[in-house]
Amino acid sequence: MRVGGGVVAAVLVLVAPGAADAQEAPGPGSLTVEAAPAEVTAAAGTALVRVANGGGSPVTGVTVEAVPPDGTTVTPRETRLGTLPAGGSTLVELRLGGTPGVVAVRADGTAGAVAVAAAATVELTVPAPSTIAIVGNTRLTERSPADLQVVVTNAGDTTAEVELTADAGDHTATLERTSLSVAPRSAERVGLTVEADDELRRGAVGVVVRAEVAGDGTQDVVATRELEVALAADALPGPLGVGSMLVLPGLVALLAFFEVRASDRRRIGARHPGAKAVWDDKTWILLGGIVSLAAAAVYTLVAGRDLLDVYELSDIAVLTIVVGALGAGAALVANWQHRRDVPAVVETSPVTDVLRAAARSSGSVTRRRYKVGDRYGLLVQRDGAALVLSPPICFESGGPVRKAFDDTKDPDRFAKAVAAMPADFDGRFDPGADDIAGPIVVEQAVEAGQGDLLVYKG
């Protein structure tokens, strides 16, 4: 109850009955005690006690005593009223404080030779509490802050002045405002944003909001909320038990490797699935995950950041570019090594290139013959799983080429003839009626005997 209007109301309530008591009442004097209000808060702190004589004779030596429990204070503790005439009454103002409790109020007096007494109670109560609650999005990622609302409720009878503070550990908690006034029996909302620290770790973080409330007394109110701390990539499926974003670098490395390898095969006219091979055989996806884990371990040693625990998208971008470049580089090295042993022969390759490739493959001029459709070709070399075929090649010049070629007793005569070819070597493709017109690369062919790849027609 508040001092002022509340006291006046109590006076009206307590004094009005006294007018009726002014009529002469029969019988000896007697005492009654009433308290208004029966409950008060420390902020109001005042109660009025009405002591009345409801009998037909005066009550003398009237004393009012207030007896509080431990921790509760009351002033005055004792009040001497003297004599109350028949039908008379008076008011005693009590001021209460300290800890909540029930104060016993007793009035004693004497009516003639008889002692009379009456009692009532006044309770000092805790002010209606102010409360705070934290509501809203409870998921925190490195790209998306947690947007929350702090709801401050004032259940008291006076305006509450509130000071707010917020803490989210290593992360940044920002309140929309820190000071506010909350009207009696109403609520206010304050925005709260929690942004992730640079090094985000999966798990949970507690947000603590503290409110210092001044109104019906002073209160310290605390609210907590647990936030789920996650990585943005965790929302994606997680093969191998880690985020898909972490598997990305290994997959990109494999895709780059297969595409660069395929470019060499396609250059000679051979088929290669390229990056499609990764999707056709899901084992490659598992290998991509293993490559990613190995790359993450190396990244941890170099950058000092454990990608299995904490990372940003920039980490994934850097790792993907580096590992992808390494995959492409490995394919280039593999292509270069392969071409050292197996020179590329395509449909437009000149005679000299075909012969040099054939000499690296075998020193014999006699080659296997293959049927492709309704045409025939002689084997130049095997290029991976593909067959490189050519029609017969003839030449008419003399000199070192013919000399090496005519030495039939030399098992390496074909290789020596090719090595002796001058820049203006006059060899040419000499297909028969059933032969292919020039060099081709095929995946499958039917073997059909043998034939000489190089023929002298001088």
Secondary structure, DSSP 8 states (H G I E B T S, - for coil): --TTHHHHHHHHHHHHHHHHHTS---SS--EEEEEESSEEETTT-EEEEEEEE-SSS-EEEEEEEEE--TTEEEE-SEEEEEEE-TT-EEEEEEEEEES-EEEEEEEEEEETTEEEEEEEEEEEE----EEEEEEE--EE-SSS-EEEEEEEEE-SSS-EEEEEEEEBTTBEEEES-SEEEE-TTEEEEEEEEEE--SS--SEEEEEEEEEEEESSSEEEEEEEEEEEE--GGGGS--GGGS-HHHHHHHHHHHHHHHHHHHHHHHHTT----TTHHHHHSTHHHHHHHHHHHHHHHHHHHHHS--TTT---HHHHHHHHHHHHHHHHHHHHHHHHHHHHHS----TT--HHHHHHHHHHH-S-SEEEEEEETTEEEEEEEEETTEEEEE--EEE---HHHHHHHH-TT-TTHHHHHHHT--TT---EE---TTB-SS-EEES--EEEEEEESEEE--
